Amino acid sequence: MSHGTIRRVLVAGGGIGGLAAALALQRKGFQAIVLERSEQLRDGGAGLHIWTNGVLALDHLGLADEVLKTAPAQSVCHFSTWRGDSLGAWPVGEFTDRYGRPTIAVERSVLHGILLNALQDDPVRLGAHVAAFTQDRTGVTVRLTDGGTVRGDILIGADGVHSRVRSGLLGSQAPRYTGYIAWRGQAHIEHPLIPPGSFNALFGRGTRFTYYDVAPGTVHWMSVANGPAGGRDEPGTVTAELTARHRGWTAPVRDLITATSEAEIIRSDVQDRRPDRRWGSGRVTLLGDAAHPITFNIGQGACQAMEDALVLAERLETAGGRPEAALRAYEKERRARTAPMQRVAWWIGRMGAVENPVAVRAREAFMRAFWNTRAFPAAEKSQVAYGTRWSTTAEPAGPTTAHS
């Protein structure tokens, strides 16, 4: 298949976004080369909440059914106080009827593996750490840290929030620290309070706890707390510290923590960026967290990376002899889509981080009054309905009437 001057596309980064981009490009007839800096390709250690728009993107890639073999479909997303008092309940199970696909949870490593296995011709080059790049009117040359070079017609930076490609385009500006830290774990447990398709986000004073099952007998959880960046946990202390932080919280919080090996608990400072007005230049652009890191607060990070991949491939397919124009069109469309999500995720994170008792009570009152009636329809309209562009069964309509 001929695409004018575009034949070989280099993708920096072998995470969810990079592999989705490579697959979408292959499906359009391009040769994709994934430059992954790690010596071993893995993307595990956490769960992913994939909204229906993300599942529709997977469907367009031909992978939704494979993911759904293990990924639980969710019916209701519950939001509660740390004592277990309800703040809201979102009936996301209704999305299956409206859009043809559910909202799910999945192990990151499972989704990563499915994307990798779908690729043809073994396009991933391990140990290929991007150092810099140069471009001219016919293509892009990437210089690797080992001194080697790779040449392509297009370069896509899908190399995460600390993207080397981004630095080459926009300068070395550190991500923004949100003020809170996330401890993520996987509990291998069967629990009567965690039926298949569970999701619960619990809110306390300056700390939160979220959990959802990602496979039979496997529950992903996350404890979030305010604190300074750059901290480290002493070996052998993590379980005790998390148990103390959540002492007295409603079940099954303690059970999930104690059922998790410390080796499976990952600590990370939560970072993002303000929306950028520019993602690319010439034959180089960005994708996923390299372009628009979105905090976990709205569950759209992986979804938006996969959407990026599909739109990018669509634009390049119709580029003709104008690759630069195709990339700028991709960036314009995706900036308009992702910038509001970056902002909403930031503000929800700040709302979740409040510690003052008066502010906590105000947050709870706000959520009880508006989380079902306003926030859920808004999330459906702004996040989920967009996915109908790739659906053959969904009706491209707005959200349903408000839920009480």
MARVO-703428 format. One line per 3 residues: number of its first residue (from 1); their letters; for each residue x, y, z of N, C-alpha, C. Coordinates in pm, whole numbers, plus 50000, padded with zeros to 5 digits. Layout:
<atoms>
NUM) a) X Y Z X Y Z X Y Z; ...
</atoms>
This chain:
<atoms>
1) msh) 50085 49881 50000 50000 50000 50000 50089 50124 50000; 50060 50219 49915 50142 50340 49906 50076 50454 49982; 50160 50528 50055 50112 50645 50127 50196 50766 50092
4) gti) 50226 50783 49966 50305 50897 49925 50446 50889 49980; 50487 50993 50051 50624 50999 50104 50638 50930 50239; 50530 50876 50294 50537 50812 50427 50535 50661 50410
7) rrv) 50643 50597 50452 50648 50451 50446 50685 50394 50583; 50789 50449 50644 50845 50395 50768 50825 50495 50881; 50756 50450 50985 50727 50538 51099 50799 50483 51221
10) lva) 50879 50568 51285 50949 50532 51407 50863 50572 51527; 50850 50481 51621 50772 50505 51743 50866 50489 51862; 50893 50596 51933 50976 50589 52052 50890 50551 52171
13) ggg) 50915 50434 52232 50839 50390 52347 50753 50270 52318; 50771 50165 52400 50696 50041 52380 50593 50015 52487; 50530 50121 52539 50421 50104 52634 50289 50085 52562
16) igg) 50180 50106 52636 50046 50088 52577 50029 50177 52455; 50060 50306 52467 50042 50399 52356 50130 50367 52238; 50257 50335 52264 50348 50305 52155 50309 50181 52077
19) laa) 50270 50074 52148 50229 49952 52079 50097 49971 52005; 50004 50047 52066 49877 50074 51997 49903 50154 51870; 49995 50250 51876 50028 50329 51757 50089 50240 51649
22) ala) 50182 50153 51689 50244 50063 51591 50141 49972 51526; 50047 49920 51606 49945 49831 51551 49851 49907 51457; 49807 50026 51499 49718 50105 51414 49786 50140 51283
25) lqr) 49915 50171 51288 49990 50203 51167 50004 50081 51077; 50035 49966 51136 50044 49843 51056 49913 49813 50986; 49802 49834 51056 49671 49805 50997 49642 49896 50878
28) kgf) 49712 50010 50873 49696 50102 50760 49802 50082 50652; 49888 49983 50671 49986 49952 50568 50122 50015 50584; 50147 50084 50697 50278 50144 50721 50372 50042 50785
31) qai) 50501 50064 50769 50600 49991 50846 50626 50070 50973; 50604 50007 51087 50627 50073 51216 50746 50008 51284; 50836 50090 51336 50951 50043 51412 50941 50103 51552
34) vle) 50930 50019 51655 50918 50065 51793 51055 50062 51859; 51099 50176 51908 51228 50190 51974 51203 50192 52124; 51231 50081 52191 51207 50066 52334 51341 50064 52408
37) rse) 51357 50153 52503 51487 50166 52568 51520 50050 52663; 51420 49983 52717 51445 49872 52810 51500 49751 52735; 51578 49672 52808 51632 49549 52751 51528 49437 52750
40) qlr) 51426 49449 52835 51316 49354 52838 51185 49431 52827; 51096 49382 52742 50970 49452 52720 50868 49404 52820; 50830 49492 52911 50727 49458 53008 50657 49587 53048
43) dgg) 50532 49576 53083 50454 49692 53125 50350 49643 53226; 50398 49597 53340 50307 49539 53439 50305 49620 53567; 50257 49552 53673 50261 49613 53805 50141 49695 53843
46) agl) 50039 49703 53760 49925 49786 53795 49803 49742 53715; 49689 49795 53755 49566 49773 53681 49528 49897 53604; 49441 49881 53508 49391 49991 53428 49239 49989 53428
49) hiw) 49181 50106 53447 49037 50125 53434 49013 50177 53293; 48952 50097 53207 48932 50133 53068 48785 50163 53044; 48756 50291 53025 48619 50331 52996 48575 50278 52860
52) tng) 48447 50285 52834 48391 50229 52712 48454 50290 52587; 48491 50416 52589 48555 50473 52471 48688 50404 52442; 48760 50363 52545 48884 50288 52525 48857 50148 52473
55) vla) 48750 50085 52519 48716 49951 52469 48673 49959 52323; 48604 50066 52285 48568 50084 52144 48692 50104 52058; 48793 50172 52112 48919 50186 52039 48984 50048 52022
58) ldh) 48984 49967 52128 49036 49831 52118 48957 49749 52016; 48827 49770 52013 48742 49700 51917 48784 49735 51775; 48814 49861 51751 48856 49905 51618 48989 49842 51578
61) lgl) 49072 49813 51677 49199 49744 51652 49182 49593 51642; 49059 49545 51666 49032 49402 51659 49070 49325 51783; 49083 49392 51897 49135 49328 52017 49038 49323 52135
64) ade) 48923 49386 52123 48833 49395 52238 48790 49258 52289; 48755 49169 52200 48708 49037 52244 48818 48961 52318; 48942 48975 52272 49054 48908 52339 49074 48965 52479
67) vlk) 49064 49096 52494 49079 49159 52625 48966 49115 52718; 48846 49107 52664 48730 49073 52746 48728 48928 52794; 48818 48846 52743 48826 48710 52792 48865 48705 52940
70) tap) 48941 48804 52986 48983 48806 53126 48940 48933 53198; 48919 49042 53127 48890 49170 53191 48745 49178 53237; 48720 49201 53366 48582 49209 53415 48510 49334 53364
73) aqs) 48388 49315 53319 48302 49427 53283 48238 49484 53409; 48238 49615 53421 48186 49680 53542 48040 49720 53523; 47965 49714 53632 47824 49752 53627 47799 49885 53697
76) vch) 47860 49903 53814 47843 50028 53891 47977 50068 53949; 48013 50194 53933 48131 50250 54000 48083 50323 54126; 48128 50273 54241 48085 50329 54369 48187 50429 54421
79) fst) 48138 50535 54483 48220 50637 54546 48170 50652 54690; 48261 50643 54785 48221 50636 54926 48317 50715 55013; 48273 50743 55137 48363 50795 55239 48448 50678 55291
82) wrg) 48549 50711 55368 48635 50606 55424 48560 50515 55519; 48447 50562 55571 48363 50479 55658 48270 50387 55579; 48258 50411 55450 48170 50330 55366 48038 50396 55333
85) dsl) 48018 50522 55373 47895 50593 55341 47896 50636 55194; 47787 50611 55124 47783 50636 54981 47788 50785 54947; 47870 50818 54846 47875 50953 54791 47821 50957 54649
88) gaw) 47813 50842 54586 47762 50837 54450 47778 50698 54392; 47703 50669 54287 47711 50540 54218 47682 50563 54071; 47779 50532 53988 47765 50554 53844 47731 50421 53774
91) pvg) 47616 50412 53710 47574 50286 53645 47640 50266 53509; 47771 50245 53508 47845 50234 53382 47806 50109 53303; 47741 50014 53368 47695 49897 53295 47597 49932 53184
94) eft) 47529 50046 53197 47436 50089 53094 47506 50122 52962; 47638 50148 52968 47710 50183 52846 47708 50070 52744; 47699 49947 52791 47698 49834 52698 47578 49843 52605
97) dry) 47462 49877 52659 47343 49891 52576 47352 50012 52484; 47410 50122 52535 47412 50245 52456 47524 50248 52353; 47637 50185 52383 47753 50197 52295 47805 50064 52242
100) grp) 47751 49954 52291 47791 49825 52238 47908 49759 52307; 47974 49830 52397 48088 49775 52469 48086 49825 52614; 48138 49745 52708 48134 49783 52849 48253 49871 52889
103) tia) 48247 49920 53010 48364 49973 53080 48426 49857 53157; 48558 49847 53155 48624 49729 53210 48742 49768 53298; 48798 49670 53365 48927 49682 53432 49014 49568 53382
106) ver) 49144 49593 53369 49234 49493 53313 49373 49512 53371; 49447 49405 53385 49586 49416 53423 49664 49483 53309; 49746 49580 53346 49825 49649 53244 49909 49551 53162
109) svl) 49967 49453 53230 50052 49357 53160 49972 49274 53061; 49847 49245 53093 49762 49167 53001 49733 49248 52875; 49692 49372 52891 49664 49456 52774 49790 49477 52692
112) hgi) 49901 49501 52760 50028 49520 52691 50063 49396 52609; 50045 49278 52667 50077 49155 52597 49988 49131 52477; 49860 49164 52489 49768 49146 52377 49806 49237 52260
115) lln) 49841 49362 52290 49886 49454 52185 50013 49402 52119; 50107 49356 52200 50234 49308 52147 50214 49187 52056; 50130 49093 52099 50108 48972 52022 50035 48999 51890
118) alq) 49962 49111 51885 49889 49144 51762 49979 49204 51654; 50097 49250 51691 50187 49312 51595 50249 49207 51502; 50273 49248 51380 50334 49161 51280 50481 49197 51260
121) ddp) 50561 49100 51219 50700 49123 51175 50793 49170 51286; 50757 49146 51412 50847 49174 51525 50908 49314 51515; 50827 49419 51526 50878 49554 51501 50947 49621 51620
124) vrl) 50950 49556 51737 51003 49620 51858 51152 49594 51870; 51229 49701 51882 51373 49693 51902 51405 49727 52047; 51450 49628 52122 51480 49647 52263 51619 49709 52280
127) gah) 51637 49779 52392 51764 49845 52419 51791 49962 52326; 51687 50012 52260 51701 50125 52167 51658 50253 52238; 51751 50313 52311 51723 50429 52395 51751 50557 52316
130) vaa) 51647 50634 52289 51659 50755 52209 51741 50859 52285; 51844 50911 52219 51925 51019 52277 51886 51153 52218; 51865 51157 52088 51833 51282 52019 51780 51248 51880
133) ftq) 51736 51349 51808 51691 51329 51671 51717 51455 51591; 51731 51438 51462 51738 51549 51368 51643 51517 51254; 51596 51620 51189 51506 51597 51076 51539 51690 50962
136) drt) 51501 51647 50843 51516 51729 50723 51388 51716 50642; 51389 51761 50521 51263 51765 50445 51216 51627 50399; 51302 51524 50413 51262 51391 50368 51244 51290 50480
139) gvt) 51284 51322 50602 51268 51226 50709 51334 51268 50839; 51342 51170 50931 51395 51193 51066 51501 51089 51095; 51612 51134 51153 51717 51043 51197 51724 51046 51349
142) vrl) 51709 50929 51410 51715 50916 51556 51852 50863 51594; 51916 50932 51689 52043 50885 51742 52017 50817 51876; 52068 50696 51891 52050 50618 52012 52167 50639 52108
145) tdg) 52146 50607 52234 52250 50628 52334 52371 50538 52313; 52355 50427 52239 52469 50340 52212 52548 50385 52089; 52509 50499 52033 52579 50552 51917 52518 50517 51784
148) gtv) 52425 50423 51780 52361 50385 51656 52258 50487 51611; 52214 50475 51487 52111 50564 51433 52003 50482 51363; 51884 50539 51357 51771 50478 51287 51705 50589 51206
151) rgd) 51669 50559 51083 51608 50657 50994 51464 50620 50962; 51376 50717 50962 51237 50695 50927 51178 50818 50862; 51056 50803 50812 50987 50917 50750 50919 51005 50852
154) ili) 50878 50944 50966 50805 51012 51073 50860 50960 51206; 50861 51045 51308 50896 51002 51444 50781 51037 51537; 50735 50938 51613 50629 50955 51712 50689 50935 51851
157) gad) 50682 51036 51934 50729 51024 52072 50617 50970 52161; 50625 50841 52194 50529 50778 52284 50604 50726 52406; 50704 50803 52448 50798 50757 52550 50772 50818 52688
160) gvh) 50645 50844 52720 50605 50874 52856 50622 51017 52902; 50589 51040 53028 50587 51175 53083 50725 51240 53084; 50831 51159 53087 50967 51210 53083 51027 51194 52942
163) srv) 50945 51205 52841 50980 51179 52703 51106 51251 52655; 51200 51174 52597 51318 51233 52535 51280 51304 52404; 51184 51249 52334 51139 51315 52211 51075 51449 52245
166) rsg) 50996 51452 52349 50933 51577 52391 51039 51682 52424; 51143 51641 52496 51249 51735 52531 51314 51793 52407; 51332 51708 52305 51390 51756 52181 51301 51853 52107
169) llg) 51171 51841 52126 51075 51929 52059 51047 52057 52138; 51023 52041 52267 50969 52150 52348 51063 52197 52459; 51178 52133 52474 51270 52171 52580 51251 52084 52704
172) sqa) 51353 52084 52788 51354 51997 52907 51284 52066 53024; 51154 52052 53030 51075 52106 53140 51020 51991 53222; 51048 51992 53352 51005 51882 53438 50853 51876 53447
175) pry) 50796 51757 53464 50651 51746 53486 50610 51817 53615; 50483 51843 53628 50429 51907 53747 50394 51801 53851; 50445 51818 53972 50408 51727 54080 50275 51769 54138
178) tgy) 50184 51674 54153 50048 51704 54197 50036 51730 54347; 50136 51687 54425 50128 51700 54570 50088 51572 54640; 50063 51465 54565 50026 51339 54629 50098 51221 54564
181) iaw) 50104 51113 54639 50178 50993 54603 50081 50877 54594; 50107 50785 54504 50023 50666 54488 50103 50540 54518; 50046 50455 54602 50098 50320 54625 50002 50223 54556
184) rgq) 50052 50149 54459 49968 50057 54383 50005 49914 54414; 49904 49830 54430 49929 49690 54462 49831 49598 54394; 49866 49469 54388 49779 49365 54335 49759 49261 54445
187) ahi) 49635 49244 54488 49602 49143 54589 49543 49021 54519; 49597 48905 54552 49543 48780 54497 49450 48722 54604; 49323 48752 54584 49227 48725 54691 49087 48706 54632
190) ehp) 49012 48617 54691 48868 48606 54667 48800 48664 54789; 48712 48763 54770 48654 48833 54884 48504 48851 54862; 48423 48824 54965 48277 48837 54947 48232 48979 54917
193) lip) 48314 49079 54953 48278 49218 54927 48328 49267 54792; 48392 49178 54716 48446 49219 54586 48395 49122 54480; 48269 49135 54441 48217 49049 54332 48278 49090 54199
196) pgs) 48270 49006 54098 48325 49042 53966 48268 49174 53915; 48357 49257 53863 48316 49387 53810 48305 49495 53915; 48376 49480 54027 48370 49579 54135 48454 49702 54103
199) fna) 48410 49815 54154 48490 49938 54155 48443 50022 54272; 48537 50063 54358 48501 50153 54468 48616 50248 54493; 48585 50377 54500 48679 50481 54535 48637 50540 54669
202) lfg) 48724 50528 54770 48696 50573 54906 48776 50699 54936; 48710 50797 54999 48772 50926 55023 48789 50951 55173; 48909 50987 55215 48935 51026 55353 48993 51167 55358
205) rgt) 49058 51199 55469 49121 51330 55486 49263 51326 55429; 49280 51383 55311 49411 51386 55249 49459 51252 55199; 49373 51154 55197 49410 51022 55148 49289 50953 55086
208) rft) 49316 50863 54992 49210 50790 54924 49252 50644 54907; 49155 50560 54878 49182 50419 54849 49083 50374 54743; 49135 50321 54633 49051 50274 54522 49085 50128 54494
211) yyd) 48984 50051 54464 49012 49911 54427 48913 49864 54321; 48960 49771 54238 48875 49705 54139 48943 49576 54096; 48862 49476 54066 48918 49348 54023 48955 49357 53875
214) vap) 49070 49297 53842 49121 49302 53705 49121 49165 53638; 49094 49061 53715 49086 48924 53667 49030 48841 53781; 48981 48721 53754 48931 48638 53864 49038 48617 53972
217) gtv) 49005 48658 54095 49097 48640 54206 49210 48740 54213; 49208 48843 54130 49312 48946 54131 49248 49084 54141; 49287 49159 54244 49229 49291 54268 49340 49395 54269
220) hwm) 49326 49493 54184 49417 49608 54184 49367 49710 54285; 49458 49764 54364 49421 49869 54458 49524 49980 54457; 49483 50095 54505 49572 50211 54508 49541 50294 54632
223) sva) 49645 50322 54710 49635 50411 54823 49704 50541 54785; 49637 50653 54808 49689 50785 54769 49696 50873 54893; 49808 50943 54909 49825 51031 55025 49907 51152 54986
226) ngp) 49880 51264 55050 49957 51385 55028 50097 51369 55087; 50193 51437 55028 50329 51432 55080 50428 51492 54983; 50552 51511 55027 50655 51567 54939 50701 51466 54835
229) agg) 50746 51517 54722 50796 51432 54616 50932 51374 54652; 50965 51264 54587 51098 51208 54600 51120 51115 54717; 51016 51080 54791 51030 50993 54907 51052 50848 54867
232) rde) 51102 50771 54962 51123 50628 54943 51075 50553 55065; 51033 50429 55046 50989 50345 55157 51102 50250 55197; 51124 50238 55324 51222 50142 55373 51167 50000 55353
235) pgt) 51252 49910 55306 51206 49771 55288 51149 49713 55417; 51037 49642 55403 50975 49580 55519 50882 49667 55599; 50862 49793 55554 50778 49886 55631 50649 49923 55561
238) vta) 50637 49890 55433 50527 49944 55352 50391 49895 55401; 50378 49766 55422 50249 49711 55465 50206 49773 55597; 50297 49786 55693 50263 49845 55823 50221 49990 55807
241) elt) 50291 50065 55723 50256 50206 55703 50120 50222 55637; 50092 50141 55537 49962 50151 55470 49849 50105 55562; 49874 50002 55640 49773 49954 55735 49743 50061 55838
244) arh) 49846 50129 55886 49825 50237 55983 49749 50353 55920; 49782 50387 55797 49714 50499 55730 49565 50473 55717; 49529 50348 55689 49388 50316 55663 49324 50240 55778
247) rgw) 49380 50255 55898 49319 50189 56014 49177 50243 56036; 49083 50153 56054 48945 50192 56077 48864 50212 55951; 48928 50204 55835 48853 50221 55710 48764 50099 55687
250) tap) 48658 50123 55613 48562 50016 55587 48627 49899 55513; 48575 49781 55536 48622 49663 55463 48589 49679 55314; 48672 49624 55226 48781 49529 55250 48920 49590 55244
253) vrd) 48934 49719 55281 49062 49788 55261 49178 49715 55329; 49163 49688 55459 49272 49621 55531 49302 49483 55471; 49198 49410 55432 49219 49277 55376 49301 49283 55247
256) lit) 49277 49384 55166 49350 49397 55040 49497 49428 55065; 49523 49517 55160 49662 49552 55190 49738 49431 55243; 49679 49362 55339 49751 49250 55401 49763 49129 55309
259) ats) 49678 49122 55206 49685 49010 55111 49786 49036 54999; 49854 49149 55004 49946 49187 54898 50091 49178 54945; 50172 49110 54869 50316 49105 54897 50377 49243 54876
262) eae) 50469 49283 54965 50534 49413 54949 50607 49421 54815; 50649 49309 54762 50718 49308 54633 50625 49352 54520; 50494 49346 54544 50397 49384 54442 50336 49522 54469
265) iir) 50395 49599 54558 50349 49734 54586 50448 49833 54524; 50397 49922 54440 50479 50019 54369 50442 50159 54418; 50543 50236 54457 50521 50375 54500 50565 50468 54387
268) sdv) 50484 50571 54361 50522 50669 54259 50461 50805 54291; 50540 50909 54269 50488 51044 54277 50396 51067 54158; 50280 51124 54181 50183 51145 54074 50215 51277 54004
271) qdr) 50238 51268 53875 50280 51385 53798 50190 51403 53676; 50183 51525 53631 50116 51553 53505 50179 51677 53443; 50116 51734 53344 50158 51860 53284 50035 51943 53251
274) rpd) 50053 52073 53246 49947 52156 53192 49938 52132 53042; 49819 52149 52985 49806 52128 52841 49900 52217 52762; 49963 52161 52660 50054 52235 52573 49982 52281 52448
277) rrw) 50026 52395 52395 49968 52446 52271 50032 52383 52148; 50147 52318 52168 50218 52259 52055 50269 52122 52097; 50252 52023 52010 50301 51888 52037 50413 51849 51942
280) gsg) 50425 51914 51828 50519 51865 51730 50576 51972 51642; 50666 51930 51553 50728 52018 51455 50775 51933 51338; 50748 51980 51218 50792 51906 51100 50735 51766 51098
283) rvt) 50823 51666 51094 50784 51525 51085 50786 51454 51220; 50780 51528 51326 50786 51471 51461 50665 51516 51541; 50605 51424 51616 50493 51458 51704 50497 51369 51827
286) llg) 50401 51392 51917 50394 51320 52044 50261 51246 52056; 50258 51150 52149 50139 51067 52168 50134 51021 52313; 50013 51007 52367 49997 50955 52503 50056 51047 52608
289) daa) 50116 50989 52711 50168 51068 52822 50277 51164 52781; 50346 51137 52673 50447 51231 52625 50382 51361 52582; 50259 51353 52533 50187 51471 52485 50095 51530 52590
292) hpi) 50024 51445 52665 49916 51494 52752 49900 51403 52874; 49995 51399 52964 49978 51312 53082 49854 51350 53161; 49768 51250 53182 49641 51269 53253 49647 51185 53379
295) tfn) 49627 51245 53495 49633 51169 53619 49523 51064 53623; 49541 50966 53709 49450 50851 53718 49309 50889 53759; 49284 51013 53799 49158 51052 53862 49036 51035 53773
298) igq) 49053 51028 53642 48937 51007 53555 48951 50880 53471; 49055 50801 53493 49068 50671 53426 49078 50678 53276; 49141 50784 53224 49144 50802 53079 49284 50800 53017
301) gac) 49389 50778 53096 49523 50785 53040 49546 50686 52927; 49522 50558 52952 49541 50457 52848 49439 50473 52736; 49317 50510 52773 49212 50529 52671 49254 50636 52570
304) qam) 49306 50747 52621 49342 50856 52530 49464 50823 52447; 49558 50744 52502 49672 50702 52422 49627 50616 52304; 49531 50527 52329 49481 50442 52220 49402 50524 52119
307) eda) 49324 50619 52167 49255 50708 52073 49355 50785 51988; 49460 50837 52052 49566 50906 51977 49616 50818 51862; 49644 50692 51894 49700 50600 51796 49609 50586 51674
310) lvl) 49479 50573 51698 49385 50554 51587 49374 50680 51502; 49365 50796 51567 49352 50921 51492 49480 50949 51413; 49595 50925 51474 49722 50946 51405 49730 50860 51279
313) aer) 49696 50732 51291 49702 50644 51175 49604 50688 51066; 49487 50733 51108 49388 50781 51011 49441 50902 50935; 49501 50995 51007 49552 51117 50944 49668 51085 50849
316) let) 49758 50997 50890 49871 50964 50804 49827 50886 50681; 49721 50807 50693 49673 50730 50578 49629 50821 50465; 49574 50937 50499 49522 51029 50398 49615 51148 50375
319) agg) 49742 51136 50421 49834 51250 50413 49879 51281 50272; 49882 51179 50184 49936 51201 50052 50082 51240 50062; 50119 51348 49998 50257 51397 50005 50277 51505 50107
322) rpe) 50188 51514 50206 50195 51624 50304 50198 51567 50446; 50304 51500 50486 50309 51441 50620 50303 51544 50732; 50368 51658 50713 50366 51760 50818 50225 51810 50844
325) aal) 50149 51833 50737 50011 51879 50752 49926 51774 50823; 49950 51645 50793 49875 51538 50859 49903 51535 51008; 50028 51554 51046 50062 51553 51188 50001 51673 51260
328) ray) 50003 51790 51196 49944 51907 51262 49792 51891 51276; 49729 51825 51178 49584 51800 51188 49555 51703 51302; 49636 51599 51315 49623 51505 51429 49636 51579 51561
331) eke) 49739 51663 51572 49763 51736 51697 49647 51828 51732; 49595 51898 51633 49484 51990 51658 49362 51916 51711; 49329 51805 51647 49213 51728 51691 49233 51671 51831
334) rra) 49350 51615 51856 49373 51549 51985 49396 51647 52099; 49453 51763 52073 49467 51863 52180 49330 51907 52228; 49239 51929 52136 49104 51970 52175 49035 51863 52258
337) rta) 49066 51738 52233 49006 51625 52306 49070 51607 52444; 49200 51616 52453 49270 51578 52576 49291 51691 52675; 49302 51815 52629 49330 51926 52721 49223 51939 52829
340) pmq) 49093 51932 52796 48993 51940 52903 49007 51825 53004; 49046 51707 52959 49062 51595 53051 49181 51617 53144; 49289 51674 53093 49401 51706 53179 49358 51799 53292
343) rva) 49278 51899 53257 49234 51997 53356 49137 51934 53456; 49040 51857 53408 48943 51794 53498 49012 51697 53592; 49104 51617 53541 49175 51522 53625 49255 51593 53734
346) wwi) 49316 51705 53699 49391 51785 53798 49298 51832 53910; 49184 51888 53874 49094 51943 53976 49028 51835 54060; 48996 51722 54002 48943 51611 54082 49049 51563 54180
349) grm) 49174 51560 54134 49282 51523 54224 49296 51620 54340; 49283 51747 54314 49291 51847 54422 49172 51830 54518; 49056 51802 54464 48939 51780 54549 48960 51659 54637
352) gav) 49018 51554 54583 49042 51434 54661 49149 51450 54765; 49236 51551 54749 49350 51569 54839 49322 51658 54959; 49202 51715 54969 49176 51810 55078 49187 51740 55214
355) enp) 49241 51812 55312 49262 51758 55446 49180 51829 55553; 49154 51957 55534 49080 52033 55634 48941 51973 55654; 48900 51947 55779 48770 51882 55803 48652 51956 55740
358) vav) 48657 52089 55741 48548 52166 55679 48545 52142 55529; 48664 52141 55467 48672 52115 55323 48627 51974 55290; 48659 51878 55377 48616 51739 55355 48464 51730 55358
361) rar) 48403 51796 55455 48256 51793 55463 48193 51860 55340; 48257 51968 55293 48206 52035 55174 48217 51944 55052; 48329 51871 55042 48345 51778 54931 48238 51670 54935
364) eaf) 48212 51616 55052 48111 51511 55063 47973 51564 55028; 47941 51684 55071 47810 51742 55037 47798 51765 54887; 47906 51814 54828 47907 51837 54683 47886 51707 54607
367) mra) 47958 51602 54647 47947 51476 54575 47808 51416 54591; 47751 51421 54710 47617 51366 54729 47514 51441 54645; 47536 51572 54629 47438 51652 54555 47453 51640 54404
370) fwn) 47579 51625 54356 47602 51640 54212 47673 51524 54144; 47730 51431 54219 47813 51328 54155 47732 51239 54061; 47610 51204 54099 47524 51124 54011 47452 51210 53908
373) tra) 47401 51325 53951 47312 51403 53865 47385 51489 53764; 47506 51534 53797 47581 51621 53706 47710 51556 53656; 47789 51501 53748 47921 51452 53709 47913 51331 53616
376) fpa) 47823 51237 53644 47814 51118 53560 47771 51151 53417; 47662 51226 53397 47626 51262 53258 47736 51341 53189; 47806 51429 53263 47914 51506 53202 48029 51416 53160
379) aek) 48062 51317 53244 48170 51224 53209 48132 51142 53087; 48007 51099 53080 47964 51021 52964 47974 51105 52837; 47927 51228 52845 47926 51313 52726 48067 51348 52681
382) sqv) 48155 51383 52776 48288 51431 52741 48388 51320 52718; 48366 51202 52778 48465 51097 52769 48419 50980 52682; 48301 50928 52707 48260 50802 52648 48203 50818 52508
385) ayg) 48114 50916 52488 48040 50925 52362 48130 50945 52241; 48247 51001 52260 48343 51021 52150 48376 50889 52081; 48375 50781 52156 48411 50651 52101 48319 50601 51993
388) trw) 48202 50663 51976 48110 50618 51872 48167 50637 51732; 48272 50719 51718 48332 50737 51586 48391 50606 51534; 48419 50511 51625 48475 50382 51583 48378 50266 51604
391) stt) 48257 50296 51645 48162 50190 51676 48068 50166 51560; 48036 50039 51536 47938 50005 51433 47800 49979 51492; 47792 49981 51628 47663 49949 51691 47608 50062 51776
394) aep) 47696 50152 51824 47649 50256 51915 47577 50366 51840; 47485 50427 51910 47417 50543 51856 47491 50667 51903; 47535 50757 51810 47613 50874 51847 47529 50979 51916
397) agp) 47481 50945 52035 47394 51036 52108 47462 51086 52232; 47403 51188 52293 47454 51239 52419 47420 51146 52534; 47455 51187 52656 47430 51101 52772 47282 51088 52801
400) tta) 47251 50987 52875 47115 50964 52917 47073 51070 53019; 46951 51068 53060 46904 51161 53161 46976 51137 53292; 46979 51239 53376 47055 51232 53501 47000 51122 53592
403) hs) 47092 51065 53672 47055 50964 53769 47053 51026 53908; 46961 50983 53988 46952 51035 54124 47006 50935 54222
</atoms>
